[in-house]
Amino acid sequence: MQITVNGEAREISVGETLLALLARLEIDARKVAVERNLAIVPKGNYADTALAPGDVIEIVHFIGGG
């Protein structure tokens, strides 16, 4: 099935979770904020959030500074 991640179309498996997507993209879930269809997904829900065809995902990385 197809979703959009940060403006780019991607094919994923049916039933794939947000946490599995982050792992496949080699993104540390602790260091990002994720929006699904214009709603922020709480970090505690990543493993339980099953993605659906047409979902639009935005992943924002935190950058520290001093």
KACOR-V194589 format. One record per residue. N is the residue number from 0. PHI is phi in whole degrees, -180 to 180 (NA if undefined). Layout:
N_PHI / N_PHI
This chain:
0_NA / 1_-112 / 2_-132 / 3_-118 / 4_-121 / 5_48 / 6_83 / 7_-115 / 8_-69 / 9_-139 / 10_-95 / 11_-132 / 12_-78 / 13_-60 / 14_85 / 15_-63 / 16_-93 / 17_-62 / 18_-63 / 19_-65 / 20_-63 / 21_-60 / 22_-63 / 23_-64 / 24_-85 / 25_57 / 26_-112 / 27_-74 / 28_-60 / 29_-75 / 30_-112 / 31_-137 / 32_-114 / 33_-126 / 34_-114 / 35_-120 / 36_51 / 37_73 / 38_-123 / 39_-68 / 40_-99 / 41_-61 / 42_-53 / 43_-66 / 44_-103 / 45_-56 / 46_-71 / 47_-100 / 48_-93 / 49_-80 / 50_-82 / 51_-125 / 52_-54 / 53_87 / 54_-58 / 55_-115 / 56_-111 / 57_-119 / 58_-115 / 59_-116 / 60_-88 / 61_-84 / 62_-123 / 63_-89 / 64_-151 / 65_-130
